[in-house]
Amino acid sequence: MSTPNQSVASSTEMERDARLVSTDGHVSPGELAIGVVIGRASEAFDFFVYGIASVIVFPALMFPFTDKLTGTLYAFAIFGLAFIARPFGSILFMEVDRRHGRGVKLTIALFLLGGSTAAIAFLPGYQSAGIWAIVALIVFRLGQGFALGGAWDGLASLLAMHAPEKHRAWYAMLPQLGTPIGFILASSLFAFFYLNLAAEDFLGWGWRYPFFVAFTINVVALFARLRLIATEEYAELYESRDLTPVSVKELVAKQGNAVLVGAFVPLASFALFHLVTIFPISYVDIFSNRSPGEFLLMQLGGAAICLVCILLSGSIADRVGRRTHLGACAIAIAAFSVATPFLLGGGSTAQTAFIMIGFALLGLSHGQSAGAVASNFAGRDRYTGSALTTDLAWLIGAGFAPLVALGATSRFGLIAVGIYLLSGAVCTLIALRVNRQMRLRAV
């Protein structure tokens, strides 16, 4: 097994080039925060572009042989495959990290992520290529998920390590700002082309532009992140093993329970995640007369609220404690689940209220979800433990949420969505309690 120093040395040339751009090799916490947000925003953009297209593009382009509902369910099934691939990407790229360094790992992962997303822009439809168009879509979607697992860089942990004791929740919230930023960029592009092009032009070429843009965004994010991992602070933490990947087998044997419990802690937030972003677009497109383009514009307002609430979550959690904050958010999401069928199934005003309240709750809860996961691990286990726990949380809580929600709604009505959301809130509350007991036993 390569030592940490060998791993760093093996990517020396790339990281030396990045260091030339980073002045004296040091960065301020503000610069670090900007780099982390750029990285997370680029990842979110890639996934939201695909998620939105799963509703307004792929049913007609890839599944014209069936009705809109069934075509959307097929598209959501492919959507979920990335979350299955993500843990495998994490495991494989951890080995690349250990053997060749984080610079090499990030370069490969982000080029794969941007390349997979951009490649979708050039796909033919089913009427041109038949089943091979669907096969190619599946391959590139798996590539997205696999690459996202490899894009884990430890920069959020580095940011947390720079945080003053009384402001850890504030610093933990900063990476989460990338999520609504990525959604704003993706939904703005799609709304523009959807509302300004004829349906034939949009399905012919308009939808391809957001996918093509993804590659450029990922290249920018790559250089922003390489600049940060080239700093002396990062190298020192890497060599001290605080940011070094450990064997997955070793981690599971040592802290398997922490990984499992940690995956359920943010479930309320992750269950809500796609139920206010991707699923509602499919609901209004299939079961109402509202335009998806107009609905995307309305969601932009919700995403702006989400940004503000993520910022608020840092201040609140620093005052009351991160776990208390997450517990309160889970209870609020449980209450929201009861109102969900009435709001989403109501008229335009009620649906607008669903989006605004939902995005506000998402911001408050999602702002602290990553920090809660990382806090279960210390020292050399933090990097790998945080990555795998996050992968499992996304897979369990969010990966197939649009598919389950839409399928259940078509059979049982919107009450099924409320039950699904309620189950996520209950899981979070139970996991927080179990996690607290585990910590007390460890003291």
Order of alpha helices (4+ residues) and beta strands (2+ residues): alpha-alpha-alpha-alpha-alpha-alpha-alpha-alpha-alpha-alpha-alpha-alpha-alpha-alpha-alpha-alpha-alpha-alpha-alpha-alpha-alpha-alpha
